[in-house]
Amino acid sequence: MKTPQVKLSGFTTKVTVLIAARNEEERIHLTIEDILAQDYPKHLMEIIIADDHSTDRTSQIISSYADRGVKLLQLKEDKPLNSYKKKAIAEAINLSTGDLMVATDADCRMDTKWLSTVVGYFEMHNPVMISSPVSYFEEKSLFERMQTLEFYTLIATGAAFIGNNRASTCNGANLAYRKDVFYEVGGFKGIDDLASGDDELLLQKVAVFYPGRIGFLKLYDAVVFTHAKPNLQEFLHQRRRWASKSVKYKDKKVVALVVGLWLFNVSVFTNLLLGIFYPVFLALSVSQLVLMALLELILLWPVTTFFKRRKLLQLIVISIPLYVMYFVYIGLIGNKGKYLWKGRMVR
């Protein structure tokens, strides 16, 4: 994918930065400070943070920035919802005055040129939706660094699909879309029965209406940074939540690809087990793992170069076998029952 050209000055677009937050008292002040530090014209920017029934000091922290233009929207639902985040985002959009919605998360960090880079791309290329890069950072363990490497695979896959006009995956921590288009596609209607999917499922709805009008912004200034999960339990909860969205995928070719990848991983795992008793299966599984490692290296070399994290490629040798086991496991349970997200059981 080529590096796009972006407009650097003379902006005219009114932008609304959207955040749905729940129990983010630890880091939300850092996110707000980064957004306030953006070099985008202040008269063309508004910030709306929807507090999703936080039980900590999140709302108080947001309120402390009121004199600097940060608007607090407190979600007040008197009955349980399943898609709280979508509800929070939709309410924030209803309140917004911007033409371009730029969504991120309450635990993210970004450079001062983030917003101007996104809008510069929007004004030069006229897409209706923009998916931009997301990266983990500040890893504290081998487990978190392995997550970063695997996460880059997801980012690269999403970029490749968009680049080939088959928009299917993106990340809601760095997603922009026109407000009128959000309403034109019916917002989250039809996908609000799932807790997750405020990003990918909305992307897929927009892709039906506007094929070829969705862009991936391959510029480092547009990167948003967030943190990997600190332990296996939180990691599996996150990946299960992501996998739950697949039941709503409309593009059958994408579904077939995902199923095919899962079946391949099942075969690798099965051959590893059979290899305990029959050497021929062990040799076959090793061959499969080597093939996976080579393909992963080819995919991730330019991606890690872009993110300036090429040293992470050293982890491929140990991450691939572990990836096989977790991918098979998530494929089995990802679409079944409820899972824990932000202290609530959802589906």
C-alpha positions as CSV (number, residue, x, y, z in Angstrom):
1,M,0.0,0.0,0.0
2,K,1.4,3.4,-1.1
3,T,2.0,6.2,1.4
4,P,-0.9,8.7,0.8
5,Q,-0.5,12.4,0.3
6,V,-2.4,14.6,2.8
7,K,-3.3,18.2,3.1
8,L,-1.1,20.1,5.6
9,S,-3.0,23.4,6.1
10,G,-6.0,25.4,5.2
11,F,-8.5,23.0,6.9
12,T,-12.2,23.7,6.7
13,T,-13.8,20.6,8.2
14,K,-15.6,20.8,11.6
15,V,-14.4,17.7,13.5
16,T,-15.9,15.9,16.5
17,V,-13.6,13.7,18.5
18,L,-15.7,10.9,20.1
19,I,-14.8,8.8,23.1
20,A,-17.0,6.2,24.9
21,A,-15.5,5.7,28.4
22,R,-16.2,3.4,31.3
23,N,-14.0,3.2,34.4
24,E,-10.9,4.8,32.8
25,E,-9.8,7.1,35.7
26,E,-6.2,5.8,35.5
27,R,-5.4,7.0,31.9
28,I,-8.2,9.2,30.5
29,H,-6.5,12.4,31.6
30,L,-3.6,11.5,29.3
31,T,-5.9,10.9,26.4
32,I,-7.7,14.2,26.9
33,E,-4.4,16.1,27.2
34,D,-3.2,14.6,24.0
35,I,-6.4,15.6,22.1
36,L,-6.3,19.1,23.5
37,A,-2.6,19.4,22.3
38,Q,-3.6,18.7,18.7
39,D,-2.3,21.2,16.2
40,Y,-5.7,21.2,14.4
41,P,-7.5,24.6,14.5
42,K,-9.4,24.8,17.8
43,H,-12.4,26.5,16.3
44,L,-12.9,23.5,14.0
45,M,-12.7,20.9,16.7
46,E,-15.0,19.7,19.5
47,I,-14.5,16.9,22.0
48,I,-17.4,14.8,23.3
49,I,-16.8,12.0,25.9
50,A,-19.7,9.8,26.7
51,D,-19.4,8.3,30.2
52,D,-20.8,4.8,30.2
53,H,-22.1,4.4,33.8
54,S,-18.6,4.6,35.3
55,T,-18.3,3.6,38.9
56,D,-14.9,5.4,39.5
57,R,-13.8,9.0,39.0
58,T,-14.0,9.0,35.2
59,S,-16.9,11.5,34.9
60,Q,-15.3,13.9,37.5
61,I,-12.0,13.9,35.5
62,I,-13.8,14.6,32.3
63,S,-15.8,17.4,34.0
64,S,-12.6,19.0,35.1
65,Y,-11.8,19.8,31.5
66,A,-15.1,21.6,30.8
67,D,-13.4,25.0,30.8
68,R,-11.2,23.8,28.0
69,G,-14.1,22.7,25.8
70,V,-14.4,19.1,26.7
71,K,-18.1,18.0,26.7
72,L,-19.3,15.3,29.1
73,L,-22.3,13.2,28.1
74,Q,-23.4,10.8,30.8
75,L,-25.2,7.7,29.6
76,K,-28.3,7.2,31.8
77,E,-30.0,4.0,31.0
78,D,-32.7,2.7,33.4
79,K,-32.7,-0.8,31.9
80,P,-29.8,-3.2,31.0
81,L,-28.4,-2.9,27.5
82,N,-26.2,-5.3,25.6
83,S,-24.5,-2.7,23.3
84,Y,-23.6,0.0,25.8
85,K,-20.7,1.3,23.8
86,K,-22.7,1.7,20.6
87,K,-25.4,3.5,22.6
88,A,-22.8,5.9,24.0
89,I,-21.3,6.6,20.6
90,A,-24.7,7.1,19.0
91,E,-25.8,9.6,21.7
92,A,-22.5,11.5,21.3
93,I,-23.0,11.7,17.6
94,N,-26.6,13.0,18.2
95,L,-25.0,15.8,20.3
96,S,-22.2,16.6,18.0
97,T,-21.9,19.6,15.7
98,G,-19.0,18.3,13.5
99,D,-19.2,16.9,10.0
100,L,-16.5,14.4,10.5
101,M,-16.6,12.0,13.5
102,V,-13.2,10.8,14.7
103,A,-13.5,8.0,17.2
104,T,-10.8,6.9,19.6
105,D,-10.7,5.2,23.0
106,A,-10.3,6.5,26.5
107,D,-6.9,4.8,27.1
108,C,-5.2,5.9,23.9
109,R,-2.3,8.2,23.2
110,M,-1.5,10.1,20.0
111,D,0.9,12.6,18.5
112,T,0.0,16.3,18.1
113,K,-0.4,15.8,14.3
114,W,-2.8,12.9,14.6
115,L,-6.0,14.9,13.9
116,S,-4.6,17.2,11.2
117,T,-3.2,14.1,9.5
118,V,-6.6,12.4,9.5
119,V,-8.4,15.5,8.3
120,G,-5.7,16.3,5.8
121,Y,-6.3,12.9,4.2
122,F,-10.1,13.4,4.4
123,E,-10.0,16.8,2.6
124,M,-7.6,15.7,-0.1
125,H,-9.1,12.3,-1.0
126,N,-12.7,12.6,0.0
127,P,-13.4,9.2,1.6
128,V,-16.5,8.6,3.6
129,M,-14.7,6.6,6.2
130,I,-11.0,6.4,7.3
131,S,-9.4,3.5,9.2
132,S,-6.0,4.6,10.7
133,P,-3.2,2.6,12.3
134,V,-3.3,1.4,16.0
135,S,-0.3,0.1,17.8
136,Y,0.4,-1.3,21.3
137,F,3.2,0.4,23.2
138,E,4.9,0.5,26.6
139,E,5.0,-3.3,26.8
140,K,6.1,-4.6,30.2
141,S,6.5,-8.3,29.4
142,L,7.2,-10.9,26.7
143,F,3.5,-11.7,26.6
144,E,2.6,-8.1,25.8
145,R,5.3,-7.9,23.1
146,M,3.9,-11.0,21.5
147,Q,0.4,-9.4,21.5
148,T,1.9,-6.4,19.7
149,L,3.3,-8.6,17.0
150,E,0.0,-10.5,16.6
151,F,-1.9,-7.2,16.6
152,Y,0.2,-5.9,13.7
153,T,-1.1,-8.9,11.7
154,L,-4.7,-7.8,12.3
155,I,-3.9,-4.2,11.4
156,A,-2.1,-5.3,8.2
157,T,-5.0,-7.6,7.2
158,G,-7.5,-4.8,7.7
159,A,-5.4,-2.4,5.6
160,A,-5.0,-5.0,2.8
161,F,-8.7,-5.6,2.7
162,I,-9.5,-1.9,2.5
163,G,-6.8,-1.4,-0.1
164,N,-8.4,-4.1,-2.3
165,N,-11.9,-2.6,-1.9
166,R,-13.1,-5.4,0.5
167,A,-13.3,-3.4,3.7
168,S,-14.0,-5.9,6.5
169,T,-11.8,-5.1,9.5
170,C,-10.7,-2.0,11.3
171,N,-10.1,-0.8,14.9
172,G,-12.4,1.6,16.7
173,A,-9.5,3.2,18.5
174,N,-8.7,5.1,15.3
175,L,-11.7,5.4,13.0
176,A,-13.2,8.4,11.3
177,Y,-16.4,8.7,9.3
178,R,-18.8,11.4,8.0
179,K,-21.7,12.1,10.2
180,D,-24.2,12.1,7.4
181,V,-23.0,8.7,6.2
182,F,-23.4,7.3,9.8
183,Y,-27.1,8.3,9.6
184,E,-27.5,7.3,6.0
185,V,-26.5,3.7,6.7
186,G,-28.8,3.6,9.7
187,G,-26.1,4.0,12.4
188,F,-25.8,0.9,14.5
189,K,-29.3,-0.4,13.7
190,G,-29.2,-4.1,12.8
191,I,-25.9,-4.6,14.6
192,D,-26.9,-3.4,18.1
193,D,-27.7,-6.8,19.4
194,L,-24.0,-7.4,19.9
195,A,-21.9,-5.6,22.5
196,S,-18.9,-5.3,20.2
197,G,-18.8,-4.1,16.5
198,D,-18.9,-0.4,16.8
199,D,-16.0,-0.4,14.4
200,E,-15.9,-3.5,12.0
201,L,-19.6,-4.0,11.6
202,L,-20.2,-0.3,11.0
203,L,-17.3,-0.4,8.5
204,Q,-19.0,-3.2,6.7
205,K,-22.4,-1.4,6.6
206,V,-20.7,1.7,5.1
207,A,-18.8,-0.5,2.5
208,V,-22.2,-1.7,1.1
209,F,-23.3,1.9,0.5
210,Y,-19.9,3.3,-0.6
211,P,-17.6,0.6,-2.1
212,G,-14.2,2.1,-2.9
213,R,-14.8,5.2,-0.7
214,I,-13.1,3.8,2.4
215,G,-9.5,4.6,3.0
216,F,-6.6,3.3,5.2
217,L,-4.3,6.1,6.3
218,K,-0.8,4.7,6.2
219,L,1.0,7.5,7.9
220,Y,2.9,7.3,11.1
221,D,1.6,10.7,12.3
222,A,-1.9,9.1,12.2
223,V,-1.0,6.2,14.6
224,V,-2.9,5.9,17.9
225,F,-1.2,4.0,20.7
226,T,-2.8,1.8,23.3
227,H,-1.8,-1.0,25.7
228,A,-1.8,-4.8,25.3
229,K,-3.6,-6.9,27.9
230,P,-1.5,-7.6,31.0
231,N,-2.6,-11.2,31.5
232,L,-4.0,-14.2,29.7
233,Q,-7.5,-13.9,31.1
234,E,-8.0,-10.3,29.9
235,F,-6.4,-11.2,26.5
236,L,-8.8,-14.1,26.0
237,H,-11.8,-12.0,27.0
238,Q,-10.8,-9.4,24.4
239,R,-10.2,-11.9,21.6
240,R,-13.5,-13.6,22.4
241,R,-15.2,-10.2,22.1
242,W,-13.6,-9.6,18.8
243,A,-14.5,-13.0,17.5
244,S,-18.2,-12.5,18.5
245,K,-18.5,-10.0,15.7
246,S,-17.9,-12.6,13.0
247,V,-21.6,-13.8,13.1
248,K,-22.6,-10.5,11.6
249,Y,-20.1,-10.5,8.7
250,K,-22.0,-10.1,5.4
251,D,-19.0,-10.7,3.0
252,K,-19.1,-14.5,2.5
253,K,-15.6,-14.5,1.0
254,V,-14.2,-13.0,4.2
255,V,-16.1,-15.5,6.3
256,A,-14.8,-18.3,4.1
257,L,-11.2,-17.0,4.5
258,V,-11.5,-16.8,8.3
259,V,-13.0,-20.3,8.4
260,G,-10.3,-21.6,6.2
261,L,-7.6,-20.1,8.4
262,W,-9.2,-21.6,11.4
263,L,-9.4,-25.1,9.8
264,F,-5.7,-24.8,8.8
265,N,-4.8,-24.1,12.4
266,V,-7.0,-27.0,13.6
267,S,-5.0,-29.2,11.3
268,V,-1.7,-28.0,12.6
269,F,-2.9,-28.5,16.2
270,T,-4.2,-32.0,15.4
271,N,-1.0,-33.0,13.7
272,L,1.0,-31.8,16.7
273,L,-1.1,-34.1,19.0
274,L,-0.8,-37.0,16.6
275,G,2.9,-36.4,16.3
276,I,3.3,-37.6,19.9
277,F,2.5,-41.1,18.7
278,Y,3.4,-40.9,15.0
279,P,6.5,-39.1,13.8
280,V,5.1,-38.5,10.3
281,F,2.5,-36.2,11.7
282,L,5.1,-34.4,13.8
283,A,7.1,-33.7,10.6
284,L,4.0,-32.5,8.9
285,S,3.1,-30.1,11.7
286,V,6.6,-28.7,11.8
287,S,6.4,-28.1,8.1
288,Q,3.1,-26.3,8.6
289,L,4.6,-24.1,11.4
290,V,7.6,-23.2,9.2
291,L,5.3,-22.2,6.4
292,M,3.3,-20.1,8.8
293,A,6.4,-18.4,10.2
294,L,7.7,-17.6,6.7
295,L,4.3,-16.1,5.6
296,E,4.1,-14.2,8.8
297,L,7.6,-12.8,8.2
298,I,6.7,-11.7,4.7
299,L,3.5,-10.0,6.0
300,L,5.0,-8.3,9.1
301,W,8.4,-7.1,7.7
302,P,6.9,-4.0,6.1
303,V,4.4,-3.5,9.0
304,T,7.0,-3.6,11.7
305,T,9.2,-1.3,9.6
306,F,6.3,1.1,9.4
307,F,5.7,1.0,13.2
308,K,9.5,1.1,13.8
309,R,9.3,-2.1,15.8
310,R,11.2,-4.6,13.5
311,K,12.9,-6.3,16.5
312,L,9.6,-7.8,17.4
313,L,10.0,-10.2,14.4
314,Q,12.4,-12.2,16.6
315,L,9.3,-13.4,18.5
316,I,7.8,-15.2,15.5
317,V,9.5,-18.5,16.4
318,I,7.8,-18.7,19.8
319,S,4.6,-16.9,19.0
320,I,3.4,-19.0,16.0
321,P,2.9,-22.3,18.0
322,L,1.1,-20.4,20.8
323,Y,-1.0,-18.5,18.2
324,V,-2.2,-21.9,16.8
325,M,-3.5,-23.0,20.2
326,Y,-5.3,-19.8,21.0
327,F,-6.8,-19.3,17.6
328,V,-8.3,-22.8,17.7
329,Y,-9.6,-22.1,21.2
330,I,-11.1,-18.7,20.3
331,G,-12.7,-20.2,17.2
332,L,-14.5,-22.8,19.3
333,I,-15.9,-20.4,22.0
334,G,-15.9,-17.0,20.3
335,N,-19.5,-17.0,19.2
336,K,-21.0,-18.8,22.2
337,G,-22.6,-17.4,25.4
338,K,-21.6,-14.3,27.2
339,Y,-18.3,-12.8,28.2
340,L,-17.0,-10.1,30.6
341,W,-16.4,-6.6,29.2
342,K,-15.8,-3.6,31.4
343,G,-17.2,-5.4,34.5
344,R,-20.4,-6.4,32.7
345,M,-21.5,-9.7,31.2
346,V,-22.5,-9.1,27.6
347,R,-22.9,-11.1,24.4
